[in-house]
Amino acid sequence: MSRVLERCHSIADLRKEARRRLPRAMFDYMEGGADDEVTLRRNSDAFLGLELVPRVLRNVQRVDLGCTVLGSTVRMPIICAPTGGTRLFHHEGEAAVARAAERAGTVYCLSSVSTCSIEEIGALGSGPKWFQIYVWRDRTILRDFIARCRDAGYTALCLTADVAAAGNRERDLRNGFAVPPRIDLNNALDVLRRPVWLWHLLTSPRIAFRNVEKHAGANMSIASVMEYISRQLDPSVTWEDAAWMIEAWKGPFAIKGILSAADAERAVKIGATGIIVSNHGGRQLDHVPAPIEILPEIVAAVDGRADVILDGGVRRGTDVIKALAVGAKACMIGRPYLYGLAAGGEAGVDRALTILQSELELGMKLLGCRSLAELDASYLRASASTIP
Ligand SMILES: Cc1cc2nc3c(=O)[nH]c(=O)nc-3n(C[C@H](O)[C@H](O)[C@H](O)COP(=O)(O)O)c2cc1C
């Protein structure tokens, strides 16, 4: 491990390092949220509303962090969420995340708009892999994705349901964010100050959305592929489309972007086996609840009929403990592993996952819990503190 990574002891440390290494437009694309970023901030801050109630003298010599979620057995309940365009942050991209996730004994969910293909990631290692899917206007793409995931050995699909339109991310508009990254008079100095990032951008294969290229048409510029992707994200999608996909996949299937008990109930009714409580990391609609705030209602509505996964705002092992004590089966993380990736490639993702795993294990010991199954609401209380 590099000296830089050795000096990173928390996700916040990795974030600082990522910020130092990435041009502003890349860091802001990773970090930013929609509108005034109220939800983005709230996703993490809302964990402060819960306090942990430890129990003592319980022989916590050994702590088991293993569980089974969406049919995949993992060594810790922290799943790597789908993030598109990962090679913008480090040239090793999704492959680095997939390898690190497998080493940590967990799952990586590959994004539809990834810069490595379904097949490339499917061929790495032998651990379980999930794929994130959208409902595309052109249903032949959907059929093709489902068939390719099956052939490449993916074990679960996650339908992202909160993108009827792209969120308003003003940082990206201000920075003139583009894929592939544009270097002009406005950002030249900023980019030149990140020579390692720039060197890799210039010397590694062109950044492209590998899964959609073939549908968008041969030899299209990446800008045209992006335009094609946004045309394909279908705002007329309904529950019938989701039900069709569940039927077509015939395996573990989660719906990502659920923020109401009514939608959770409906998802279970059409056969979803996972509910991902998520607001897309605050990147879509601003002023929606933080996942941890809405989680109790959704856990109650699902009532054990599907795995509930909390996604958004997790930055500490204690955040994971709180989510699981409320009733989540596991948590997903997006930015935490991206900070690691930007800070140090694959070793940086290893570092992010190790930090969270160690924090979770230590937190469980100090809480007096030996296994995730023991976690319940008796370990939580609402915070009465007025300290922000
Ligand atoms: C840079 C970036 C790209 C993302 N791309 C996708 C995507 O392609 N598909 C998707 O379903 N979610 C995407 N997300 C959302 C994540 O899957 C996840 O919901 C979010 O990052 C969780 O919040 P956190 O970053 O606070 O952990 C993206 C998030 C980020 C930060």
PDBQT file of the ligand as one rigid body, heavy atoms in Angstrom, charges set to zero:
ROOT
HETATM    1  C1  LIG A 401     -20.414   9.272  -9.701  1.00  0.00    +0.000 C 
HETATM    2  C2  LIG A 401     -21.679   8.494  -9.453  1.00  0.00    +0.000 A 
HETATM    3  C3  LIG A 401     -22.264   7.795 -10.498  1.00  0.00    +0.000 A 
HETATM    4  C4  LIG A 401     -23.434   7.059 -10.277  1.00  0.00    +0.000 A 
HETATM    5  N1  LIG A 401     -23.961   6.293 -11.301  1.00  0.00    +0.000 NA
HETATM    6  C5  LIG A 401     -25.039   5.520 -11.070  1.00  0.00    +0.000 A 
HETATM    7  C6  LIG A 401     -25.532   4.643 -12.080  1.00  0.00    +0.000 A 
HETATM    8  O1  LIG A 401     -24.982   4.555 -13.184  1.00  0.00    +0.000 OA
HETATM    9  N2  LIG A 401     -26.633   3.892 -11.783  1.00  0.00    +0.000 N 
HETATM   10  C7  LIG A 401     -27.246   3.949 -10.563  1.00  0.00    +0.000 A 
HETATM   11  O2  LIG A 401     -28.231   3.259 -10.342  1.00  0.00    +0.000 OA
HETATM   12  N3  LIG A 401     -26.784   4.750  -9.583  1.00  0.00    +0.000 NA
HETATM   13  C8  LIG A 401     -25.695   5.526  -9.809  1.00  0.00    +0.000 A 
HETATM   14  N4  LIG A 401     -25.204   6.310  -8.793  1.00  0.00    +0.000 N 
HETATM   15  C9  LIG A 401     -25.834   6.265  -7.462  1.00  0.00    +0.000 C 
HETATM   16  C10 LIG A 401     -25.204   5.165  -6.602  1.00  0.00    +0.000 C 
HETATM   17  O3  LIG A 401     -25.559   3.892  -7.086  1.00  0.00    +0.000 OA
HETATM   18  C11 LIG A 401     -25.694   5.243  -5.159  1.00  0.00    +0.000 C 
HETATM   19  O4  LIG A 401     -27.093   5.247  -5.153  1.00  0.00    +0.000 OA
HETATM   20  C12 LIG A 401     -25.177   6.468  -4.390  1.00  0.00    +0.000 C 
HETATM   21  O5  LIG A 401     -23.844   6.766  -4.734  1.00  0.00    +0.000 OA
HETATM   22  C13 LIG A 401     -25.280   6.198  -2.896  1.00  0.00    +0.000 C 
HETATM   23  O6  LIG A 401     -24.906   7.299  -2.153  1.00  0.00    +0.000 OA
HETATM   24  P1  LIG A 401     -23.441   7.492  -1.508  1.00  0.00    +0.000 P 
HETATM   25  O7  LIG A 401     -22.580   7.955  -2.633  1.00  0.00    +0.000 OA
HETATM   26  O8  LIG A 401     -23.667   8.516  -0.467  1.00  0.00    +0.000 OA
HETATM   27  O9  LIG A 401     -22.991   6.161  -0.969  1.00  0.00    +0.000 OA
HETATM   28  C14 LIG A 401     -24.045   7.059  -8.997  1.00  0.00    +0.000 A 
HETATM   29  C15 LIG A 401     -23.449   7.774  -7.957  1.00  0.00    +0.000 A 
HETATM   30  C16 LIG A 401     -22.281   8.488  -8.163  1.00  0.00    +0.000 A 
HETATM   31  C17 LIG A 401     -21.653   9.220  -7.008  1.00  0.00    +0.000 C 
ENDROOT
TORSDOF 0
